[in-house]
Amino acid sequence: HILVTDNSPANGAVYLCEGSHNEKAIPDTSEGQSWKDGFKEELKYTISDSKVETWPQHTPMVGKAGDIFAMHSLTWHYSKLNQTENSRVLCTCVFNSLDNVPVGKLNRRPEFIVHSPRYIF
């Protein structure tokens, strides 16, 4: 994540559950079948509130605009309400192997991804 604006606990910073990517948790899933379902208000995959609340270490992703944070894609994360008048903006970059091809017609990746060169220098 690249912080586009300053991020603080007051403006709804993202919190990471440190080490949760090693947990053998089975997420709850919604009805969505498309890759787009992971970007909606009602997320496709969620971990129960009780499991997240009892996780031992929650670290806020706070910093100044331009700061960069990296995390494993399976790390549980959430954000709290923005209690300020200012927006909190992040730019999320996801790295995924082109070999990781979704199965089925509904899950096809957009053409601009499918036909990207394998390696970009």
N, C-alpha and C positions, 0 to 999 in steps of 0.2 A: 504494500500500500504506500502510496505517496500522499503525504498530507498536503492538500491544496490550500487549506486554511489552517490556522492554529487550532489544535485539538486539545481540549481539557475535559476533565470530568464534568464540569458545568455545562458544556455544550454537546454532551452526548457521545463522549469518546467510545471507541470500540474497546471492549475488554476481552482479553485472551485467557482461556483456562489452560495455564502452562502444563505441558506434558500430556494433555488430553488426546493428542493424536496417537498416543500409544495405547489408549484404552480400547478394549474390544467391545465397543458399543454398537448396537444396531439402531440406527435412527428411525424415527417415525417418518413415514412417507405420505405425501399427499397424492391425489389422483393424477396429477400432471405427468405426462409422458414425454414432453419436449425438453430439450436442453434449455429453453427459455424459462422453464418453470423455476429454475434456481435464482432468477433475478426479479421475482415478483414479491409483493408485500407478504403474501402467504407463501412461505418458502416450501420447496419440495421436500427437503430433509430437515428434520429438527430433532434435538435431543430434549428429553423431558426437563421441565423446569426444576424438578426436585434433584435430578442428577447434576445439573449445572450448579444449582445453589449449594450443594454439598461438596463441590469440587474444592480441594484445599487451597489452590492459588489462582487468584484472578488479578491480572496485570493490565492496567489501562494503557492504551496506545496513545500517549499524549506527547505533544511536541509542537514545534513551530512549522509553519508552512515551508515545504521543501524537504522536511525530514522524511526518511524512508524506513518502513518496517517490513520485515519478511517473516512469514510463518508457514508451517506445513499446511497443506490444503485441508487436512482432516482435523486441524486444531479447532476445538469448539470456541466460538466467539459470539459476542452479542454487543449491543449498544444500549445505553440508557437514554432516557428522554433528554432532549436539548432544553435546558432551562434558561437559555439566553435568547436575545433577539437576533443573534448572528447565526448564520448557517455553518454547519460542519461539513466540509467537503473532502472526500478521499478519491484518489484515482487508484483503481484496483487493476493490477496486472496479474494475469494467470498464465503460467507456463504449463503446457500440456503437449505431450508427444503426439505427433501426427499419426503415429501407429496406434494410438488409443482411439480407435474408430467406434462411434456409437453404432448399435445394432438396430436394424429396422428402419422403415421409411419415415416414421414420425420423429426419429431421433437424429436425422441427418444434420451434419454441421452446415453452416452457411457456406456458399460457394467461395467467398473470399478467404475462408480458412482452408477448405478442402484443396484448393488449387494454389496454395502458397508454396513457395519453394521450400524444400526440406530444410535447408540451412540458409540463414540470412546473415551476411557479414556486414 
